Amino acid sequence: MNTRELIRKLRELGFEESGTKKHAKFRHTDGRWTVVSKGSHEIDLDLLKKIEQQLGEKLR
């Protein structure tokens, strides 16, 4: 999965983006949040698992 696909899935799950040029912080109304690097590079499986753990959602 690349960062663009991840950002699209986060938006579909109701997360709102706020952030700077290189990174974006995604927040949900229930208090969950994560930070994602912007760009179109591939996300390592270990990092994707950590993001899933932070959010309590399966993204794959």
PyMOL commands that set and color helices and strands:
alter all, ss='L'
color gray80, all
select helices_A, chain A and resi 3-12+45-55
alter helices_A, ss='H'
color red, helices_A
select strands_A, chain A and resi 16-19+23-27+33-37
alter strands_A, ss='S'
color yellow, strands_A
deselect
rebuild
show_as cartoon
